[in-house]
């Protein structure tokens, strides 16, 4: 999305631009709980084809074969633009207070619209509602640099980085 500022003299902060982008995106973009396993499987499969992300998909066949069991106690969320599924994120229960965010994916032709931030915020809200106190995840900054930078801007803390895989976390509270 390109912004033209009137007369070249108006400067708007990033927060204002992000709020505007989210409001613009929300008109055509919505996030829902997944009710159709084939939709999430197709999004996961497309995500698995990203060059360099192969190591993120260990035991992927087993995960796809039992999505309900793999994400039991968590959630599968799908983002829709004009009712077309174009994004996903998953919440995997690790224990009663900690979950792992997984599989954040926006189809390439829909990137740059602020949807990843909306997906992450929706996931955080859902994790809080389920009752989790902490969200963790891993990412490969060399492959997913834009996402990695977004996670840091949103307040995720990097707790380790081994073999090019960053582990991150965020404490969440009910009324945060």
Number of C-alpha atoms within 10 A of each C-alpha: 8 6 7 7 10 8 6 7 7 8 8 9 7 9 9 10 12 14 12 13 17 17 13 14 16 15 10 12 21 20 20 14 13 17 11 10 13 11 16 24 16 13 21 21 14 13 21 18 11 11 8 12 15 12 10 15 15 9 9 13 9 10 15 18 11 12 15 14 12 16 17 14 15 21 21 25 22 25 25 17 17 11 10 12 20 22 29 30 25 25 26 22 21 16 10 12 15 20 24 22 24 17 23 21 23 23 13 10 8 13 14 12 18 19 25 22 16 18 24 19 13 18 23 21 18 18 27 19 12 17 17 24 17 18 24 21 18 20 22 20 15 13 15 13 12 10 17 19 12 14 20 14 10 12 12 19 16 17 11 12 14 8 6 12 16 18 17 22 22 19 14 18 15 12 6 8
